[in-house]
Amino acid sequence: MALSNHDSILAFGDSLTYGFGANPNESYPARLTLLSGHSIINGGVNGDTSAEGLRRLAPYLENKSVKLMILCFGGNDILQKKSMSQLKQNLKTMIQMAKAKNIEVLLLSVPNFSLFGLSPLDLYEEVADEENIPLLSGVLANILSQPSLKNDQIHPNASGYKKMAELIYESFKKNGWVQK
């Protein structure tokens, strides 16, 4: 479904969505606004776990202009050693809430931060398959593996967020949400 000029996009997540480590106008949602021409609502909160995100999602979904949600949660769940099965369930519930409002969802995978580097978590692929939604995998792992694109071990810098926005925008085109 192609987005119309009046449709907005909800970027929903934690500090990676908020844009921690860069100026507000350098976050990936701000950069995506410039690339896509669509209003992007930044629903990112520093330090949020998926459970906290789930608790605050509903009011965002009441906005009738929102037709697409970019969902990016998991980093804080991983760092705080929360249950991965609970993370999976929270992601699925958020996706189902959006679908109930006829809002498309793009899921971004968050890498597992381990002693051996950044590895993708299988649960994101499972969620995307089970909910039949597109998954953008490996973007954060790729950005965070390049020192020139990161602010610290778990956050991109302004250049990293710009790269993130470009890759998300490519996914928008691939999924037929934008025509540019």
N, C-alpha and C positions, 0 to 999 in steps of 0.2 A: 504494500500500500504506500503510494507516494504521499509525502506530506505536502499540505498546501502552505501557502505563504503565511497564513494566520495561525498555523499549528505551532505549538511550542514543544520543547523537549525537556524532560526532567533528568538531570544528572544526579543520581542518588547514591550516596556512599559515605565514606569516612574522610580522613585527611587527604587521601589521594584525589578525591573529588573536590574537596574544599580548596585544595591547592597549597597545602602546607609546604613551606620552603621557597615560596615565590610570592610576588605581589598578587593581589586579587585579580588584576587584569591579565595575569600570566597563567592562571589556572587553566586546566584543560577545558572546562566549560566556557570560560571567557574566550579562549582561542577558537573553540568550536562555533561560537556565535559568529565570529568573523568569517570563518570558512563556509558555514552553511547558510548564513543569512537568516537563520531561525533564532527565535528567542530561546535561550537555554537557561533553565532555572537551576541554580546551583544549590542542591540539597545535601551538600557535604558538611559533615561535622567532625572536627578533629577528635580522635579517640573513640569514636563510636564503634561498638560491636554490632554484629548483625541483629542481635536481640534488641538493642537500643534503636537501630534503624527501623526494625519492624514496628516498634511502638510509635514511631513518629511519622510513618509513611502515609497513613490514611488521608490527612488533610491535603497533602500534595496531590493526591489522586482525585480530589474533588474539583480541581481546576479543569474545566471543560476544554481548555485549549491544549492541554497536554495529550499528545497522541503517541509519544515514544518515550520510554524510560531507559536510560543507561544505568545498569545496576552494577555497583562495584563495592562489595563488602568482603571481609574475611581476614584482612591483615591484622586487625586488633584481636580477632578471635584466635588467630594463630599465635600471636605474641603473648596473649594472656592464657594460652593453653586451654581454651574452651573446647567443648565437645565438637568434633568435626561433624558428627551426625546431626547435632543441633544447628550448626552453621548451614548444613545442607537443607534442613527442614525450614529454617528461617528464610533462606534464599527462595525456596520453592513457594513458601507462603506469600512473600512479597511479589513474586512473579504472578501468582494466581490472583492476588488483589488487583494488580495492574490489568491483567487480562479481563477480569470481571468488569472493568471500566472501558473495555475495548482499546486499551493502550498496549502498543507493541513493546517488546522488551529486547534489549541487547545486553547480554551478560558479559562482563569483563572478568577474566580469571585473575586471581591474585596468587603470586608464587608463594610456595612454602619457603620460609627463611630458615635454612638449616646450615650446619657446619660445612656442608658440601656444596653450598651455593644456593641458587634459586631454582627450584624444581616445581613444575606445575602440579597442582593437586587434581587427582582424578575426579573429585566430587563436582567440579565445575562442568566437566564434560557430561557426567551423569545427570546433573540438573538440567543442562541444556537439552540433552536427549529426551529425558523424561517429560520436560515441559514443552518440547518442540519449538525451541527458540534459538536464534543464532548466538554463538559464543565467539568472543574475540579473545583468543588464547595467546599467551606468550608475550603480549605487548609490554607489560610491566617487567617481566623477567628480562626481556631484551634491553629495555631502557635502564633498569637498575644494575645490569651487568656492565654498563659503560660509565666509567667515572666522570666523563665530561657531561653526562646527562642527569647526574644525581646530586641532590643536596646533602643527603646522608644515606645510611644503609637501606632505608625503606621508603624514601621520598625522592621523586624527581626534582630537578631544578627547573627554572623557566624554560630552558631548551628541551628538557625531558618532557614537560607538560605540552610544549608545542608539538613535539614528535607524537605524543600520545593522542592529541587532538587530530593530527593529520591521519593517523592510522584508524581512529574511530570514524572519521569522515569517509575514508576509503571504504570502511565497512557499511556505512550508510548507503553509499553508491551501489555497492555489491548487493545489498539487500533491497534495493529499489525504493528506499525512503526518500532519497534526493536524486535529482536528475543532473545536476551540474557536472 
